[in-house]
Amino acid sequence: MRILVLMCCALLAAWPAMAERIRIRTGEHAGYGRVVFDWPSAPPYTLEQQGQTVTLRFRAEGELGLEALRSLPRNFRAVRAIEGGIEFELAPGARARHFRNGPKVAVDAVDGPVEAQPTPAPTPAPTPAARAQPAPRSAPPAAAPAPVAAAAPAPVVVPASAPEPSPVPVEAPPPAAPVAAQAEPAPPPPERPAEPPRAAETQPAPPAAPGPAAPRRDWLLPYPVETGAAMLRRGDTWLAVFDAASETMPESLLRAGWRYSAIPGGSLLTIEDDRPWYLRRNGTRWSLVQGQPVVAQAPIQAMADGAGPGQMVLAVRAANRSLSVQDPVSGLPLLLGTVRQDGAQLTQPRRFVDLGLLETRLGVALLAYSDAVLLRPGQDRFLVQGDGNYRLVMGEGALATRSAAVPPPGISRSFDFPQGPLPDLSQRLRAQQAGIAQAAALSRGAPRLAAAETLLALGQPQEAQSLIALALEQDPIVAAQPRAAWLLGAAALAAGRIEDAENLGADPISDETAMWRGLYLAQRGEPAAAAPLIARGAALLPSYPDALRQRLLPRAVEALAAGGQPAIADDLLRQADAAMPGLELGRAMLAEQRGDHAAALDAYDALAQGRDRRVRAEALRRAAELRIASGALPPLEGARALERTLFAWREGDEVSTRRRIAELRRRGGDGQGALALLRETEALFPEAQPTLQQDMDEAFLATLRQESAVNAVALYDAYPEMLPRGARGEEALALLAERMVSLDLSDRATEMLRQALDRPGTAPRRAGIGSRLAAVRLAERDAGGALSVLSETETPGMAPELRQERALLRARAEVQRGADPRAAFGPLGPAGQEALAEALSDARDFAGAAEALGRVLERDLAGLAAPLSPVLARKVIRHAALLALAGDTAGLGRARDAHAPLLAGGPAEAPFRVLTTDPIRGLMDLPRLQNELELFRALPSRLEGLRTAEASTR
């Protein structure tokens, strides 16, 4: 038993040491050093950089295997353990970057620009830059101290639980001796400031002392007179290649971040920099200059003249030699042709089946897709040919340069679709498939992406989509690349599978991917959002392979035309082949935007008879809208024309089309049909309910106004839940109450308004609903009930219009209870005069009613001219009728002289003339009596029209 207890105690004591151990790996790379933490599963972590101190903390349990950091990689100076993580000291000017790759967490220390690096302080660690040089260099790296002795202090790893000990020196690996140091040892740092930079060095600079140096913009390179050079940019890296080597290199150039390495047959200078660089001749020597080129440009032409079958000539003066390096972007062989004069550059990149011509700042650069590509220098030319009897696949007419097919410089790209005729592309695809079959299982991702680009160039997007999906599934490195996800979305979009193209909804990583995202939005029915994105990369479309261009160009032109970019759409049409199918709709849309409606309608009508369902539906829709806008189609016929497009093509923004049809139905007087269509749309597209709610409220109100009283009440009984909220709800309640009262359903109107008062959320609108209920009570001659309702629904802070309406209702109630109308309506001022006229008319005081209404007309008709609105015209006729009933002949004459010109040409002119004409006095007036009788027969219907017009405007 005692032994068992002791064993348990020992296990408990060792429990902290049993935590899972996390392996740490380091690596040296060009321009940065890397530390990788191999976790079993992806841990949450935070990274902070303060100056040159980087703190990395993990929020996961595990013991870091710090013994691997006894030898630190490039740009890492010291390391110590802290609680929950690790702390690094970076080289002066270095910056940290970090990322996650599955469960692994990587931290890089990237070289910094020389001007940002302070004077390095002595450090116990050996110089990482001295260990990180894969090839001989002419000088030590930027900000590196002088070569150290064989023994140097190394960084010490301190456990998180223990205090930091003092550094313990250990034996360090011997650093690689710089080339410049072999000629002369580096002197100690000078105490005086460094000499300011000169415009150009006149001789090779001796090794400079360690310490900060002012930035140089022009460096004279120590190469022999007949040295040729080539220069280009690949990704973020500038490459300058020379067909000679040099034992020394300007120290200030190395401090600026350039790295020197020897290659077979010459040397290579590289730098990761966003700033522009170029090479120029300075007498008989080469100078490396930071900035935009100021030398005269001499574009290199790719020609077929003078070349045999399967060959190409690149005409360039002073062609020198051919060298090869590894492409830092794709890893493929990069063949470089050096020249002895400045300004000779390739400005038009081209893509062939076996090779690709790259844009250069100087010289010639070929990316070899085939192992049989050779680049041979000649007299003022480079010859591109195949090895042995192999003929390079150029394609018929591939060297006939078309300026329209070459995208302008400055447009960033993500894809590389090969050009060439279909037989050559098929041959390339077969070679790629053979290479994929021979590659190892985990290295097939990149070749599969290249083969997928060939499949897209061949017009086989479905096969390309399947191949990309397989590459993403089996190659985790490719799956982590944003370019691969965009290529998968592009293949799905080209295949017409928009539901599989969701990857194109991300933020673009280049102008080319922005164009693909715009095409994706265009197919989803969002041309306004698509057009600016397509415009960013539209210049690339003419350079796409024919099969891919024929799929994309029509949709791009249509989206640009619909999204407000007609100039770019016109430019694409000018560059396109006139016989290319599918561009007719885009041309018709541009004709409509130019105002040539006749040509646009003819084109739309012709396309509406075609066999392409999508184009047919779009042509039908645009033709209908154009005719509706010009008045050739009334709203109801236009709605029926648009309805045909719903069933012709079901993709795009169908909700917008349905809303437009409902609007036309409502404008045409078919409010019930509009409401039915909107309810159907809500059932089909429930996510669009917030957008459809406002349209349904408008359609419900329009139906209440347009339908008869019986149909309006029946609609409310069938769909009480559709009663609008807010101000529209009050208007609907007023219309329903009026219709119910006209059907002698006052009790129902009262009950409905009472329920509305008790409905939750009606407190802000309580006063308005109370006004409607009081009006119903007054119509039922229940003055006491009306006054009670007004008192119950009194609300502070009412709008002035509502306060005035309630004051009029209270005055009418008081008149119904026997109060003097003049005393009730007099305090209300001009607003109460019309109500006063109505009350006096009910009391058969026609003279007083005519006088009150006359004051209203004097105010309302001031400054107006014919024709009057129906409401004002009805007031004028009513005033004349009151004068006639009062027997006021003089007043009728004055009214005739004042108001007849305002009613001329309107429907109220004839009734007004009948009321204000002198009475019949003898046989001579019989013909006039006959005309007046005819007018009286038509008077009821005309007055009914005025009454309806007035009701619809309340």
N, C-alpha and C positions, 0 to 999 in steps of 0.2 A: 504493500500500500504506500509506503514511504517513497519507494522508487517511482511509482506512478505519479505521485504528487510532484516530485522533483522534475519529472519529464514535462508535466503540464506547465510548471513554472518556467522551465527553459523555453518551451514553445511560446509562451506569452512574452517572454523577454525578447525573443527573436522576431516577434510579429512585425515590428516596423521594418525590419530588414527583408521581409518576404514580399514587400511591394514589388510590382512588376517593373522590370528594368527596361528603360527606354534606350534603344541603340541610337548613337549619334554618328553620322558620317560627314566627311568634309570633301570638298572638291575644288580644284583650281580651273578657272576658265579665263578666256581672253576678256579682260576688262573687269572681272569681278571674281570674288571668292564666295564659296557657298558652304553653309552648314545645314544639314538635314536631320530632323528628329523623326525617327521611325516609330510612330505610335501604333498600337494594335487597332485603334479606331480613332476617327477624327476628333481631336480634343478642342474645346473652346480655348482661345488664347487672346492676349492683348500684346501689342508691341508699341513702344514709345521710344523716340529718339530725341535726346536733349544734347545738342552739340554733337560730340563724337561718342556719346554714351548711349547705347541701345539696351533697353530693358525689355526682356521677353518673359511673360508670366503665363503659365498654363493653369487652367481651372480643371484639372484632372489629376487623379492619383497615379503616381509613377516615379521611379527613381531614374534620374538622368545619368547615362553612362559617360561621365565627363573625361574619362581617361583618353578618349579619342581626340580631345582637344589639346593634347600635349604639343602637337604640331599644328599650328594655326594656318588656315588658308590665306589667300591674298586679301589684303586690306584689313584683316583682323589683327589687332595689336595685343590685346589681353582679354581674359575672360575670368569671371568668378561666379560662383553659385550664390543665389540669393533665395529668400524664402519664396517658394512657389515657382521658381524659374531660374533664369540665368541672365547675366549682364555682360555685354561686350564693350570693349573699347576699340573704335575703328580708327583707321589711318586718317591723318588730316585730310579734309576735303571729301572723304568717302561718304556715301549716303547708303542707307539701308533700304532694302525692299524685301517684301515677304509675300508668300502665297501658300496655298494649300493644294496638294495633289493627292486626292484620296485621303488616307489617314496620315500622310506625311506632311510636316510643316517645314518649309525651307526659308532660310534667311540668307540674303545675298548682301555683300558689301561691294558696291559698284564704285569704280573710279570716278572721281570728281574733276571738274575743270581746274586747271592750274591756278587761274586767277582767284578761285574761291578757297585755295588751300593755304592755311597759315604755315609758318615755319614749324616743321615737325619737332616735337620735343623728344629727348632721348627716351627710349622705351626698352624694357628688359627683353622684349620679344625679338627674335631674329627677323630680318627684313623679309616679309612675305613676298614682296615683288621680286626679290632676288631669287626665290625658289620657284616663282610662277612663270619663268620665261621658258617657253617650249623651244625657242630657237635663239641663236646668237643675236644680240642686239648691240647697237653702237653705243648705247649709254644706259645708265641705270634708269629705272622708271621715275616718274614725277614724284617729287617730295620724298624720295628715298634717301636715307643717310649713306654715308660712305661705306664701302665694303667692310664688313665686320670680320673679326678674327674667327678661328675655328670654334672657339667656345664663346657663347653669348648667353645672357640670361634668358630664360623662357618664361612665358606666363604661368601663373600658378592658379590652380582650381581650388576654390575655397568652399567647403561645405556650408550649406545654408545655416546650420545650427551652431557653427563655430565662428569665433571672431576671425576677421581677415588676417592671415599671417603675413609676414614680410616676404617679398619674392625670394625664391630659392633658385639660384642659377643652376641650370642643367646644360648638358652638352647639346648644341644645336647642329643641324645638318649644315655642311659647308655650302654657302651660297654660290650660285653660278656667277663667275667673274664677268662683268660687263666688258664688251669689246673695247670701249673707250678707256676703261681702267687698265687694260693691258699696255696701252701706249704710255700712259702717264698716270700716276696715282692722283686721286682727287685731293686737292689742297684743303686745308681747314677752312671753315666758314669765315669769310672776310667780315671785318667789323664795320666797314663803310658800306653805304647803300649800293645796291646793284646798279650797274650802268643801264640807263634807259634804252629801250629797243630802238634799233635803226630801221630804216625802210627796207633794206635788203642786205644780207651778209655778202661780203665780197670774197670770202674764203671760208673753207670749212671751219666751224667754230670749235675750239678745244673744249674738252669737258668742263662744264661750269660747276662752281662750288654748290654744295647743297644749300637750300634756302629758297625763299620766295623770289621769283623773277617776274618782271613785268611782262604782260602778254605781248607776243609778237604776231603781226598780221602777214608778214612776208618772210619766208625762209628760203635761202639759197641752199639747194641740196648738193652734196658732194659726190655727184656722179660724173663719169667721163663725158666727153663732148658728144660722142655718137650714141649716147644712151637714148633708147626710145621709152615712151611711157604710155600708160592708159589709166583712165580714172572713171569710176562710176559709183553710184550709191545703190546698195541693196538693203532694203529695210531701213534700219536705223544706222547702218554702218557704211562709212566711206572707205573705198578701196582704191589705193594708188599703187600701181604695179610698174616696176622698172625692169628692163632686161639687162641689168647689171647690178652688182653688189657693191656695198660700201663698207669700209671698216669703221668709219665714224659717221655720226649723225648729229645735227645741232641739238645740244642739250635742251635749249629752250623749246624746240619742237616736241621733244619727248615730255617735257614738263606740261605742254599744252594738251597732252592726252594721247598723242600718236604713239602707236606701238610698231616697232620694227621687227621683221622676221625675214629670214632667208628662205627662198623657194628655189626649186630646180630651175637654173637658167637666169635667175634674177633675184629680186627682193620685193617685199610687200610692206606697205605702210597702211595701217587701219586705225580708225577712230569711230567711236559711237557718238555722234553729234548731230544736232538738228540744224546747226548753222551751215550755210553754203561754203564750199571749198572748190578750188580749181587749180590746175597746173598751167603755168605759162613759161615761155622761154625768156630768160634773162641773159641776153647775149648768147653764149654757147652753153649755158647751164639751165637746169630746170629750177623753177621757184614754186613753192607751195604757198598758195595765197588763200586767206580766209576772207570770204565776201563773194559778191556776184561777179561773174566773168566780165572783164573789160577788153578781152582780145576779140579780134574778128572771128566770126563763126564760119566754118566750112563744113556744111553737112555732108556726111558720107552717104552715097547713093548705092542701093542694092540693085544690080542689073543682071540680066540674062545674057547680054551681048558679050561674046568672047568666052563663054563658058560652055562646056559640053552638057549632055543630058544629065540631069540630076546634080548640077553644079550651080554655084552662084558666085558672082564677082562683086566685091565691095570696093568701089573706086575711092582711093584716098592717096594723096601725095605723101611722100616720105614714109611709106609703110616700112616697118623695120623687122620685128620678130613676132613669134607666137608663143605665148606662155599659157599655163593652165593652173588654176587654183580651185579650191572647193567653194561652191556657192554658199554663203552663210545663211541664206534663207531656205533654199530647198535641199541643200546637201548634194546637188548634182554637179558634174564637172562644168567649170566655167572657163571657156576658152577666150583668151584676151589677145588682141592684136595691138602691139605698141606702135607708135608713130613718133617721128622726130620733130614734128612741127606742132605748134599749139593751135587750138581752135577746131581741129578736125574731130567731129563728134557725130554719133548716131542720134538723130532726133526723132525717128519714126520707128518705135518698136514694132516688130512683126512676130507672128506665131505661125510656125510651120509644123509639119508632122514630126520631123526628126530633130528640130532645133528651134530656138527662139532667139531673135535679135533683140538685144536689150538697149534701152536708152543709156547713153554714156555722156560724160562730161569731156572725155578725150579718148580717142582710139576706138577699137572695135571690141564688142563683148558678145559672145554666143553662149547660150545655155543649151547644153547637149542633152537631149532626151534619149538619143540613141548612142550606143557605144561605138558606132562606126563613123562619127562626125570628125572631120579633120579641118583645121584652119591653117592654110599655107600662105606665107607672105610672098609677094612678087614685086615687080616693078610698078610702083604707084598703085598697088592694089593688094587685096587679100582674096584668096580663092577658097571658097567653102565647098568641100566635096566629101564623098564617102570613101571609106577605107577599102582598098583593093578594088574589086568589081562591084561593090555596093553603090547603088545610085540613091542619093538622097531624095526623099519624097517631097517635092516642092509644090506640085499641083499645077495644072494648066493655068497660065495667066497669073500665077501667084506673085510674080515679080513686077507685074504691071501696076505701079503705084497709083492708087486712087486717093487723092487728098481727102475726099469725103469719108473714106473708110478708116481714116486714121484719127483717133480721138485727140483733141488738143491736150497739150501738157498741163499738168496741175490737177488732173482729175485722179483721185485715189481709187485704186482697184483692189479687189479681193479675189477675183476669179481669173482664170487663164484658159479661155475656150480656144482650141486650136482651129486654124483656118485651113481650107483646102477642099478639093472636090471629094465627093462621097467615097470613091474607091480608095483614095489615099487615106482618108480618115478611117475607113474600115480596116485598112492594113495596119494603121497605127493601133487601133483597138485590139487587133489580134496579137500584136507584139506585146501590148500592155497586159493582156490576159495571160499570155505565156509567162511574163515576168511575175505576175501575181501568183501563178501556180507554183513557180520555182522558189518564191520567197518563203521565209519562215512564217509561222502562223501569226506571231505577234508583230511582225514588221510589214504586214500587208495593208495597213490603214492608208498611208500616203499614196502608194500605187493605186489603190482602189479609188481614192478621190480623183487622181489624175485620169483614170479610166472613166469615171463618171462625167468629168468635163468633156471627154471625147464623145461619150454617149449623148450628152446634151447638144454638142455640135452636130451630131448625126441626126438629131430630131427624135431621139428615143428617151424622153424624160421619165417614163415609167420605169424603164430598166435602170436608169441612173439613180432614181430614188431608192430602188431596192438595193443597189450596190452601196450607196452611201449609208443606208441604214445598217447594212451588214458590217461596214467598216467601223461605224460608231459602236456597234454591239461588241465587236471582238478586239478593238484597239482602244484602250483607255486613254492613251496619249492623244489620239486623234479626237476622241470624244470630248476632251477638255478644250479643244481649239474652237473659238467662236466661228472661224471661217467654215469649219465643217458643218456646224449647225445652220449657218446661212445657206451653204450649198444644198443641204437637204431641203430647206424651205423653197429654194429656187427651183429645184427639180420638181417638187410637189406642185408649185404654182404653174410651171410650164406644162405639167401633165393635166392641169385642170382640176386638181384635187385641193381645193382651197381649204378644206377642213384639215388637211395635213400640213398646211403651210404656216402654222401658227408661229414658227420660229422667225418669220419675217416681221412679226410685230414688235421685236426688240429694238433697242436703240441702235441705229446704224453704226458700223465700224469703218465705213468708207463711203465715198460718193456712189460707188457701184451698188453697195448694199442698200443705200438710201433709195436708189432708183427701184430696186426690187421690192422694198417695202412699200413704195408708192404704188407699184403695180398690184401688190396684194390689197392695199386699201381700195384701189380702183375697182377690183373685182368684188369687193365687199359693198360697193355702192357708196363710197365716200370720195367723190372726185375732188371736192374742195381741199381735203387734207392730203390727197394723193398727188396733186399737181406740183406743189413746191418740191416734194421729195423726188418725183420723176425728173424734174428740171435739173436737179443737181447732177445726175448721171446720164441725162438724155443723149449727150454727145457720144457716149459709148455704143449706143444701139446700132448705128450704121456699121461699126467695125465688128459686130457679132457675126458668127457663122450664119449662113443663109437660112438653115432650118430653124435655128433659134430666133433669128430676127423676124421671120415670118410669123412666128407665134406671138411675139411681144410687141412689135411695132404698132399694129392696129390699136391695141388696147392703150398703149402709151399715148398715141395721137389723140384718141377719144378722151382720155382722162385730162390731158393738157388742155384740150379745147373746152371741156366742160368745167375745168377748174381755174379758168382765167389766165392761161398761158398760151394764147394763140400764136404768138411770134415763134416760140420754140416748136410748137406743133407744125407750123408752116415750114420751118427749117428742116424738120425731119421728113416732111413730105417731099421737099425739093431734093433731098439726098436719096430718097428711096427710088427703087425701080418703078417706073410708071405702070408696069404690068403686074406689080405685086398685088395679089388678091387680098381683100379684107380692109382696104383703106378707103372704100367708098363712103362709109358712115362718117369717118373723120373729116373727109373733104366736105360732106354735106353740113356737118356741124360748124365748120369754119366759114362756109358760105352764109349760114344763118347769122353768125356773129358779125360778118361784114355787112349785114343788112340786105343781102341778096336773097330775099325770102322766096321768090319765085323759083330760083334754081334749087334752093334747099328743099322746098316742097316737092319738086319734081324728083329729086334724088331720094327723098324719104319714101315717096310713093313707089318708086321702082324697087327700093330695098324691101318694102313691105310685101312685095310679091316674091321675094327670094326664098331660099331653102334654109338659110342659117337662122335658127330660131332666136338666138340672142339678138342678132342684128335686126331681124324682122320686128321683134318686140320693141326694141329701142327706137326704130324708125317710126313705128305706129305711135309711140308715146310722144316723140318730138313733133311729128306732124300734127297730132291732135293739139298739143300745147301751142304750137305756132298759129293754128287756125283759131283757137280760143282767144289768144292774145289779139289777133287782128279783127275779131268780131265775126268771122265767117262761121263759127260754130257757136250756138247758144250754150249756156252752161249744161243743160240736161243732155244735149247731144254730145257735148264734149266729154261728159261723165261716161256715157255709153261707149264712146270711142276709147277712152282710157281703160275701161273694164276689159276690153279684149286683150290688152297687154298683160293683164294679170295671169291669164292662162296660157299666153304664148311663151313666157319665160318666167320661172319662179325664183331666179337668183337675183342678188342685188338687194336694194332697200325697198322691199315690198310694202312695208308699213307706210313709208312716205307716199307711195302711189295710192294706197287706199285712203289715206287722209286727204289727198288732193281730190279724189273722186267724191268723197263725202262732202268736201267743201263745195264742189260744183253742184252736187245734188241740193245742198242747202240753199245755195244762191239761186238755183232754178225753181225753188218752191217745193222741193220734195224733202222736207225735213225728216219725215218718218223713214224714208229710204236711206238718208244719211245716217240716222241713228241706228238702223238695222245693220248697215255695213260696219260701223264703228264697233258695235257689240260683237259682231263676228270677228273683227280684227283683234279685239281684246281677248277673245277665246283662243285664237290661233297664236297670238304673240303676247303672252301674259307679262313678259318683261317690259313691254312698251306701254303698260297701263298708265304710268304717270304722264306720259306724253299724250295719250289718247283722252285723258280725263277732260281737259279743257275743250277739246273738239266735241266730246259727247255732251258737255254742258251747253255749248252753243247750239248743237243739233236739237237738244231737248227743248230749249227756248224757242227755236225756230219752228218746231212742230207745234208747240202750244199756240204760237201766233198764227200759223198758216192753216191749221186744221179747224174744223167746225168745233163748236162748244162740246158737242157729244163726243167727238173723236178725241178732243183734248182731255176731257175728263176720263174717258176710257183708257187713254195712254197712261195717265197717272195711276189709275187703278191697277193696270197691268204691271207697271214698273215704278212703284213708289220709291224704291231705293235709288233711282236715277235722278231724283230731285237735286239740283245743284246746291252747293254750299256757298256761303258768303253772300256777296251782293247779287250774284246771279240767282241764288236761291230765293232772295226776297222778290226779285223780279218775276220768277216763276210762280211763287206763291200768289202774287198780285194777279197775274194772268189767270191762274186756276180759280182763284176766288171770284174774279169777274165772270168767268165762264160758268161757274157753278151758280152764281146768283142769277145769271141770265136764263138758266134752266130751272129756276125756282128751287135750287138746292142750297138755300142759305144756311140751313142747319149743318150740312156737310162742309160748307166753306168755313163756318165758324169752328166746327170741330177740328178741321185740318189746321187752321191757324192756331187754335189752342194747343194742339199737339206740337206745332212748330215752336211755340213759346216755351214749352216744357222740354224741348229737345236739348241734350247736353251740348255745350259750346255755343249757345245762341245768345249769351249775355251781351256781347258787343252789338248784336243786331236786334235786340229785344224791342227797342223803340220803333224800328222800321216795321217789324211784324205787327206790333201793336197798332200802328197806323192803318195797316191793311185790315185788321180785324175791326177797328172802329169804323172804317168805311163800309164794311159789310153790315154792321149794326145800324148805321145810318140809312143804308138802302132798305133795311127792314123797318124803318121808322122807329128804331129803338134808341132814342137820344140818350136816355139814362145809361143803357148798356155801353154806348159809345164813350160817354164821359168817364164811366168806370174803367173801361179798358185803357183809356189815355192816362188816367191817373196811375193805374197799376204798372204801366210800362214806361213811366217817366224815367229817363236816364240822364245823368249829368254828362256834359261834354258832347252833346249831339251836334251834328253838322248844321249849318244855318239853313240849308234847304229843307232838311227833315224837321227842324224846329218850326219853320214857316208852314210846312204841310200840316203839322199837328195843330198849329194855331187855327188854321182854316177849318180843320175837322171839328175842333172845339166850338168855333163860332157857328158852324152849321148845326151842331147839336143844340146849342143854345137857341137858335132860331126855331128849330123843330119844337122846342119846349115853350115857344111863345114869345121869345125876346124880339125886340125891334131889329130888323135886319141892318138898318143904318147904324144903330148903336153897336151891334155885334161885329160888323165887318169894317166899320169906320176906323178903329184903331190900327187895323192891319195895313193901312196905307194903300199904295197902288196894287199890291198883291191881292187885296181883298175886294177890288172893284168888280172883277169878273164874277166872283162868288156872290157878290151883292146883286149883280144883274140877274143871276140865276134865281136867287131867292125872291127878288121883286117880281120876276116873271111868274114864278110859282104862285105868288100872291095876286097875280093879274094886274099888277101895277106896271103896265107896259111902257108908259112914258118914263117912269123912273128907271126901269130896266134898260131902256134904250139910252138914257142919259149916262148911266153907269158904264154900259158897254162902249159908248162913244168915247169916254175918257180912256178906256183901255186901248181902243184902236188908235187914238191920237198918240199914245206912247209907243205902241208896237209898230205902227206904220211909218213912223218918222224916218225920213231919208230912204225909204224903200222904193223900188221900181218894179214894174211887171217883169216876169210873172210872180205872183205871190205863192207861198207855200200852201198846201191844202188846209192846214190848220188855220192860217190867217184868212184864207178865202172863206172858210166856213164861218168865222167870226164876222166877216163883213156881211155875208148873206143873213146871218142871224140878226145883226143890227138892223138891216133893212126890214126884216120881217117884224121886229119889235116896233119900228117906226110905223109900218103899215097897220099893225094891230092897234097902235095908239092913235091912228088917224092923223098923224103929223105929216101933212103934205109938204110943208116947207122943209121939214127935216129930211124927207125923202129926196127932195130936189138937191139939197146940199150934199147928201150922201152920194147921189148919182154923179154930181160934178166932181166930188173928191175921190171916189173909189172906182168909178167905171174904168178909167185908164189903167188902174192896177190889175183889173181882171181881164183885160183884153186878150183874146186868144186862148183863154183857159176854159176848163169845164164849168166854172162858176159864172161865166159871163152871161149866159142866157138866163139862168134863174134870177140873177141880180137885175137884169134888164126888165124881166116880168114884174118883179116886186116894185121897181122904182118908176115904171111908166105911168103916165096919166091914166085915170079910170075911163071906162067906156061911157060916152055921152050921147051918141046918136048912130044913125045907120051908116055914116061914113066910117065909123070905127069897127064895122063888122069884119072886114078882112084882117084887121089887127087882132080882133078877138079870136078868129080861127087860128092864127099863128100862136097866140098865147095858150089856147087850149092844147095844141100839140106840144108846146113846151111843158105844160103842166103834167101831161101824160108821162113825159120823160123825166120830170123833176124828181120823183121818188127814187128812181134808180141812181140818178146822179148824186143826190144827197146821200144815198146809202154808200156810194163809193167814197164820198168825202168822209162819212162817219167811220168807215173801215180804215181809211188812211190815217185818220186821227187816232183811232184805237191802237194802230200798230206803232205809233210814235210816242205813246205814253211811257 
